[in-house]
Structures are given as C-alpha cells and as structure tokens.
Amino acid sequence: MNEFWSRRTCVILTGASRGIGQCLAVEIGKVLVPESTIVLMARDTNGLEKTKEMVNKENSDILVEYYSMDLSNFNVTMFEKMFESIDSTKFELFLLIHNAGSVGNLDHLAADMNDPDEWNKYMLLNLYSVTCLTSVFLSKFNSDTAERCIVNITSLFGIEPFKSVGYYSVGKASREMYFRVLAVENPTLNILSYSPGPVLTEMYTNISLNSKDESVREQLTSRQNQRYIVKVEDGCQKLVNILAMRSYKNGGRVDYHDK
C-alpha cells in the first residue's frame, strides 16, 4: 500500500453531499486503512446521509460522520465544536479538502459587479469560510508526529478569464493565492490546489446554460469541448493518485490534464 494512504487518517471534506465532493468521499474511502475517519460537511442532510452510505458500502472499517451546516453563515465556534469529538492522538495524517463552493451571479459582467452585499455573500462561502476552517483545523490538529495535508479544489476559471463568471473566477483565484501564502509561511504543511478538469456537474451545466455571454455558452456546450469533459470518478481518482505520488510543489497547482 502507498505510504501516504497507509496511515490512520482523519479526512474533513466540505461540499460532500453531491457531485465531486460525494465522489471524493467514496474514492478516498476506498483507500483508507481501518480506524480512519471521514467527516463530511454540506447543507443537504439527505445528500450527506447518501454519501455516508456509499462510503461505508466500499469500506466498512472506517468511521463516517457528517455535519449539516451552511458555510455562508458560519463562525469559528461552529468549526471548533465540530472538531471537539475527534481524538487527534489516534491519527497519523489529517487531510482537509475544501470542495464546497458556488458559481455566483452569472447575469453580471465584471463592470456590473458593484453590490458590496452580493460580494460579501459570495466571498463568505467561497473564501472566508475556507480561511476560517483552515485556521481552526491547523490549531486543533497541531502535532509533531502527524502530517497535515490541505487540498483546495480549484478550477481553470481561477487562472483563465471567462466572460460573466467573474465571481467564480475571483473566488478561485483568491483561494489559490491564500494557500500559496500559507504554504510559504508553513513549509511543513502539505498543500495542493487541484483542478479536476471540466467535470460534468450541476455547476458546469449551470455555467454552460446560464452564462450571460453567448460565446461562453457555445464554448462549453460545443462538440469540441465535449472531448475534454472528465468523468467525475476519473477526476477524483487522479487526486488520490497525485497525493500518493507527492510530485507537486508545496502550495502548487495541478490540473487533471497536466502530464
């Protein structure tokens, strides 16, 4: 078994009730050793329950817990209470995966993004909850013997500009820079921003159908672009393998289509 996944691991995964998050939980659950734990977070309780069932079907030797919470309406105490029941002495690896996120208002071009309340609402979920949860995670699981790994699920939109997805692009770019700074400040951490490629999820469909810009809609739905669509299972399995190989720079970025 690979060294990275051969340790008793505590995984915290946001946005775990559907799509990429649900699939990540299942694929990671397959490789975890007995006495490992996965903590699932999302708003949809029914979706979380389904994810838990899917994970335990693949691996009944691990503990799966979930917390229903709205990450656009959070505080530090919420996260601290969630971690209270975790015995940090039991684990050799702590893995935090930031997957939760939203697209934002697709009706606004960059010149229209002038509402501070809308900006604040968007960034609460897509950036501020990420930095806050990371801070609590690092404070709670501060061990000399256990490794701490943080994965930021990102997107091509974070480095390439597309019309009418300004909120999403700014959110992803901000998260990537936050984790680059965190990696420079904390060289002992294992930090990765991973883009699973154009996975056909509800979010992808939303952008391809509802983007205010016709050229973006046409590009995302074109036959040529369909060749690059990634199966959600493939995108998630590649992350499992990337973490195992550890061939990336700390704080760096890896895309599914990278060689």
C-alpha positions in Angstrom: 0.0 0.0 0.0 1.2 3.5 -0.7 2.9 5.3 2.2 0.6 8.3 2.1 -2.6 6.3 2.4 -1.1 3.6 4.7 -1.6 5.7 7.8 -4.7 6.1 10.1 -6.2 9.2 8.5 -8.8 11.8 9.6 -10.4 13.4 6.5 -12.5 16.5 6.6 -14.4 17.2 3.4 -16.7 20.1 2.5 -19.4 20.1 -0.1 -19.8 16.3 0.4 -23.5 15.8 -0.4 -23.2 15.5 -4.2 -21.0 15.8 -7.3 -17.3 15.9 -6.9 -17.5 16.0 -3.1 -19.6 12.9 -2.9 -17.3 11.1 -5.3 -14.2 12.2 -3.5 -15.6 10.8 -0.3 -16.1 7.4 -1.9 -12.8 7.2 -3.8 -10.8 8.3 -0.7 -12.8 5.9 1.5 -11.7 3.0 -0.7 -8.0 3.5 0.2 -8.3 4.4 3.9 -6.9 1.9 6.4 -9.1 0.6 9.3 -9.7 3.0 12.2 -9.6 6.0 9.8 -12.4 8.6 9.9 -14.1 10.8 7.3 -16.0 13.9 8.4 -18.5 15.1 5.8 -19.8 18.7 5.6 -22.6 20.2 3.5 -26.0 21.8 3.8 -28.1 18.9 2.4 -28.6 16.3 5.2 -30.2 13.8 2.8 -27.2 14.0 0.5 -24.8 13.6 3.3 -26.6 10.5 4.5 -26.4 9.1 1.0 -22.7 9.8 0.8 -22.1 8.1 4.1 -23.9 5.0 2.9 -21.9 5.0 -0.3 -18.6 5.3 1.6 -19.4 2.5 4.1 -20.5 0.2 1.3 -17.0 0.5 -0.1 -15.2 0.4 3.3 -17.0 -0.7 6.5 -13.8 -0.5 8.6 -13.8 3.3 8.7 -15.9 5.8 10.7 -18.1 8.2 8.7 -19.6 11.2 10.4 -21.4 14.2 8.9 -22.4 17.7 9.8 -25.1 19.7 8.1 -24.1 23.3 8.0 -24.3 26.4 5.8 -20.8 27.6 5.1 -22.1 31.0 4.0 -23.3 31.5 7.6 -20.6 30.3 9.9 -18.4 31.2 12.9 -15.3 29.9 14.4 -17.2 28.2 17.3 -19.1 26.1 14.8 -15.9 24.6 13.5 -14.3 24.2 16.9 -17.3 22.3 18.2 -17.3 20.0 15.1 -13.7 19.0 15.9 -14.2 18.6 19.6 -15.1 14.9 19.4 -12.1 14.0 17.2 -9.3 12.4 19.2 -6.3 13.8 17.5 -3.9 11.3 19.1 -5.4 8.4 17.1 -4.3 9.6 13.7 -1.1 9.9 11.7 -2.5 12.0 8.9 -5.0 14.9 8.9 -6.5 15.7 5.5 -8.7 18.8 4.9 -10.3 19.1 1.5 -12.0 22.3 0.6 -14.5 21.4 -2.1 -17.6 23.5 -1.3 -18.3 26.5 -3.5 -20.7 28.3 -5.7 -20.7 30.0 -9.1 -22.1 33.3 -8.2 -24.3 35.6 -10.3 -23.9 34.7 -14.0 -26.0 37.7 -15.1 -23.3 40.2 -14.1 -20.3 41.1 -16.2 -17.3 42.4 -14.4 -18.4 46.0 -14.9 -21.7 45.2 -13.2 -20.3 43.7 -10.0 -20.9 46.7 -7.8 -23.0 45.4 -4.9 -21.0 45.0 -1.7 -23.7 42.8 -0.1 -23.6 40.4 -3.0 -19.8 40.4 -3.0 -19.8 39.7 0.8 -22.3 36.9 0.5 -20.3 35.2 -2.2 -16.9 35.5 -0.5 -18.3 34.3 2.8 -18.9 30.9 1.3 -16.1 30.8 -1.3 -13.2 32.3 0.6 -13.9 33.4 4.2 -15.2 30.0 5.3 -12.2 28.4 3.7 -9.7 30.5 5.6 -11.6 30.2 8.9 -12.0 26.4 8.7 -8.3 26.1 7.7 -7.3 28.2 10.7 -9.3 26.0 13.1 -8.0 22.8 11.5 -4.4 23.9 11.9 -5.0 25.0 15.5 -6.8 21.8 16.5 -4.5 19.3 14.8 -1.1 20.6 15.7 1.0 17.6 16.2 4.7 16.9 15.9 4.1 13.3 14.7 1.1 13.6 12.3 1.2 15.1 8.9 -1.3 17.8 7.9 -2.4 18.0 4.3 -4.8 20.6 2.8 -6.3 20.3 -0.7 -8.1 23.2 -2.3 -10.4 22.1 -5.2 -9.9 24.8 -7.8 -10.7 25.4 -11.5 -9.3 26.6 -14.8 -11.5 29.7 -14.1 -9.1 30.6 -11.4 -6.3 31.3 -13.8 -8.1 31.9 -17.2 -10.7 34.7 -17.6 -14.1 33.9 -19.0 -16.9 36.4 -19.5 -19.7 36.5 -16.9 -18.1 34.2 -14.4 -16.3 37.0 -12.5 -17.4 36.0 -9.1 -16.4 32.4 -9.5 -13.0 33.3 -11.1 -12.2 35.8 -8.3 -13.2 33.4 -5.6 -11.0 30.6 -7.1 -8.0 32.9 -7.7 -8.2 34.2 -4.2 -8.3 30.8 -2.7 -5.3 29.7 -4.7 -3.2 32.7 -3.5 -4.3 32.2 0.1 -2.9 28.7 0.0 0.3 29.7 -1.7 0.9 32.2 1.1 0.0 29.6 3.7 2.5 27.2 2.1 5.3 29.8 2.2 4.6 30.6 5.8 4.3 26.9 6.8 6.8 24.8 4.8 6.0 21.7 6.9 2.4 21.6 5.7 1.4 19.6 2.6 -0.7 21.9 0.5 -2.2 21.4 -3.0 -4.6 23.2 -5.2 -6.2 20.6 -7.5 -8.3 21.3 -10.6 -10.2 18.1 -11.6 -10.8 19.4 -15.1 -14.1 20.2 -16.7 -16.3 17.7 -14.8 -19.9 17.4 -15.9 -21.5 18.5 -12.7 -24.5 20.7 -11.9 -22.1 23.7 -11.6 -20.7 23.1 -15.1 -24.2 22.7 -16.6 -25.3 25.9 -14.9 -22.5 27.9 -16.4 -22.9 26.4 -19.9 -26.6 27.1 -19.9 -26.9 30.4 -17.9 -23.8 32.4 -18.6 -24.8 35.9 -19.7 -22.2 35.6 -22.5 -23.3 33.6 -25.6 -19.7 32.7 -26.6 -19.1 31.1 -23.2 -22.3 29.1 -23.5 -21.3 28.0 -27.0 -17.8 27.1 -26.0 -18.8 24.9 -23.0 -21.5 23.1 -25.0 -19.5 22.7 -28.2 -18.8 19.2 -29.6 -15.1 20.0 -29.5 -15.2 20.9 -25.8 -17.1 17.7 -25.0 -13.9 15.8 -25.8 -12.2 17.3 -22.7 -15.1 16.5 -20.3 -13.8 14.5 -17.4 -15.8 11.7 -15.7 -16.2 12.7 -12.0 -14.7 9.3 -10.9 -11.6 9.9 -13.1 -11.1 13.4 -11.7 -11.4 12.1 -8.1 -9.2 9.0 -8.6 -6.4 11.2 -10.1 -6.4 13.3 -6.9 -6.0 10.2 -4.8 -3.0 9.2 -7.0 -1.5 12.7 -7.0 -1.5 12.8 -3.2 0.1 9.3 -3.1 2.9 10.3 -5.5 3.6 13.8 -3.9 5.2 15.1 -7.1 3.9 18.6 -6.7 5.5 21.7 -5.2 4.1 22.6 -1.8 1.3 25.2 -2.3 1.3 24.4 -6.0 -1.4 23.8 -8.6 -2.1 20.6 -10.5 -4.7 20.2 -13.2 -6.3 16.9 -14.3 -4.9 17.3 -17.8 -1.4 18.1 -16.7 1.1 15.5 -17.9 
